Amino acid sequence: MFICAYTDGACSGNPGPGGWGVIITATKGKSIIKKIELNGGEEHTTNNRMELTAAINALNALERPSTITIYTDSVYVKDGISKWLSTWKSKGWKTASKKPVKNEDLWRDLDDARKPHNVTWEWVKGHSGNTENDRADLLARLGMAPFQN
């Protein structure tokens, strides 16, 4: 079985109202066994916070420890989790320039959410015609809608 998730965040203004969207698909061979869509939003947030929230919700939706590939169009999320996180933790949540890590609360949540799983992180170019990424973007915008004027 192959499990993958497409995640996306959106924000109207940065900061401003924001939303996140997730599509999780479990396939066996060429058959889709299960597909779920999730989304939500916040009244006052940033795009990066919504990108992180989408990834956290994707992992938290898994019912058991799993091997999963997460596709994100956020270089911030992909590089943060795969390149920067261990250094931030070892330096007491400080950046290389000794400043506090932005969105530390969500990075901690993402770190916890990934622990029971074997996660591969893949970057996908946003707004490039990738059907699942475009759907995750739509879900994020729907999650943002209740918070817009």
N, C-alpha and C positions, 0 to 999 in steps of 0.2 A: 504494500500500500504506500502511496506517495501522498503526503500532506503538504499543501502550500497555502500561504496567505498573502494576499495583496493588501497593503495598508496605505492609507493616505490621510493627510491632514489638510485643513483649509482654514483660512482666516480672512475676514473682511476688515481691512485695516490691520495693522500689526504693531501694537495690540488692538484687539477688537473682538467682536463675536467670532467664534470659531467652531469647527466641527471636525469629526474624525470618522473614517469609514474603513471597514474590514470585510474582505471576502476570504473565507476559508473553504478549501476544496480538498476532499479526500478522494483519490482515484485508485483504482486497481486495474492495471492494464489501461485500456482506453475508456473504461466505464467510470463515470462519476458515482461514487457510493454515497457521498454526503456533501452538501454545499450549504453554508450558512453565511448570512450577511448581518453585520452589526454596524451600528453607528450611534453617535451621540454628539453632544456639543456643550459649550460653555459660553456664558455671556461676555466674559472679558478674559482674553487669553492671547497667545501668540501662535503663529504657524508651527514653530518648532515644538511647542508643548502639545499641539494636536497631533503632530507626526509621532511623537513619543507615546502619546495616549493610545493611538491606533495600534502600535506594536504591542504595548502592554495588554490591551484588550484581546488581541489575537492570541497571545500566549495564554492568557488567563481563561480563554474559552475552551482550551483543550481539556478533555475529560480525564486524560491519563498522560503519563510521560510519553512523549512522542518525538519522532524525528520529523522536523519541519523545515521547509525553506520559506523564508519571509522575503517577499519582494517589496522594496520601498523605493520611492523616487526621491527620498531624502538622503543626500550625502551626509548630512548632519547625523542622522540616526545610524546609518551604516558604518560610517567611520567612527562615530562615538562608541558604539558597542563593540566593534571589532578592532579598533586601533587605540583609542584614548582611554577607555574605561579603567583598565588595569593600572595605568599610570595615575589617573585621578585618585583612585582608591589608595594607592600606595603613598600618595602625597597629601593625604587627608582632605580629599575633595578640593584640591587646588589645581589650577591650570599651570602650564609651563611658566607663565608670567606671574605665578603665585597669587592669582585672583581666584575668588570662589567660582566653582563650576556653576554655570547657569543651568537651571532646571535640575538641580541636584536631587530633589525629591523624586522626580520622574525617572531619572537615571537609576536611582536606588530601586525604585519599583520595577523597572525593566530588568535590572540585574537579578532581582529576586524571581521575577516571572519566568526568566529563561532557565533558571537552575535545574529544574527537573527534566528539561528537554535537551535534545541534540538539535541545535539551531544553526542553519546556514543562512547567511544574510546576502542578498543579491540586490544590486541597484538596477533599477529600470528607469529609463528616461520618461519623465512625465509628459502628458499631453502629446504623445507620439503615436497614438493609434493602437496601443496595447489595450485590448478589450477589457481585461480584468483590472488593470490600473485605472482606466477611464471610469469603470464602474465604481471602484473604491473612491475615486474623486467625487463622483456624483453622490455617493452615500455620505461622504464628508460634508458636502454642500447641503444635503438634506438635514444632516445633524446640526448644522449651523443655522438653518432657516428660522427656527423658533426664536432665536436671539437677535435677529435683525429687525430693524425698525420697519 
